[in-house]
């Protein structure tokens, strides 16, 4: 029996993009990104800034991936 091909991440996102549940997840990621920006404004140590900047960059990449284009 030949296995069915697995969809790519981009194909899966395109299928899910119109679902309300998917939109809730994307909105949550956006809100977390904004929360990290708020945390960034309160940082006093370089290590804190670097850690939060890394988290923001990760969420930016995730939002880019989740944007079906």
Buried (B, 14 or more C-beta within 10 A) or exposed (E): EEEEEEEEEEEEBEEBBEEEEBEEBBEEBBEEBEBBEEBBEEBEEEEEEEBBBEBBEEBEEBEEEBEBE
